[in-house]
Amino acid sequence: MGFGDVKLGALIALFSGWIGYAAAAMAIAAGFVVGALVALGLVLSRRRGLRDAIPMGPALLVGAWLVMVTR
């Protein structure tokens, strides 16, 4: 994760924290799960290698969106 992803994660936790602490934790965790699934799919399809960088920001946003929609 780059520093931009860390700042984005802090903003996601800040805004989802208005709903509750559990929502903030779930939003960040869901972002990591989405990122892991995307990375796994890219590695298995051989579009990316194990040492290639994969952006985490879009996965964090999708994970936060999923938590907010289901709440």
N, C-alpha and C positions, 0 to 999 in steps of 0.2 A: 504494500500500500504506500502510495505517495502522500505527501503532506496535504495535497488537495483533497484526497479521499478522507483523510483524518478530519479536515475542516468540514467536509460535507457530512461526515458521520456525526460530528458534534451538532451541526445544524439540524439534522434529522432527529437526533435525540432531544434537542431543545423544543422543536415544534411538536413532536409526538408526545413529549412529556406533559403537554397540556391535558392530554387524555388521561394519563396516569404513568406511573413508573414502569408498570408492566408493559404498556404499549411502547414505551421508549426502548426497553430492552428487547422486546419482540421485533421491533422495526429494524434494529441493528442486526440482530441474529438472523432475521429473514433475509437481509441483504447479503450476509455471508453465505447463507444456504443457496440463494439464487446465483451468486458469484461462483460458488463451488460447482453447481450443476452446469453452468455455462462453460466453465473451464474444463470440466470433465468431458462435456460434449465436444468441445474444440480439440482436446487432446485425443480423444478416441476417434474422431473423424480425421485426424492427422492434419488439421489446418494450422495447429499451433503445436509447438514442442513443449517439453517440460520446463525449459529455461526461458521461454518467451514471456514477455510481460502482457498481462491481460488487464484492461482497465476495470477498476472496481466501482467507479462512480455510478455507471448505469445500473449495475446490480443493486447497489445500495438504494437507489431511487425506486427501483421496481419492488424491492423488499418492503420499503416503507409504504409505498402505495398499496401493496397487498394487505398490510396490517391495517392501514387506515380504512380501506374499503370493507374489510371484514368486521371492523369494530362497530 
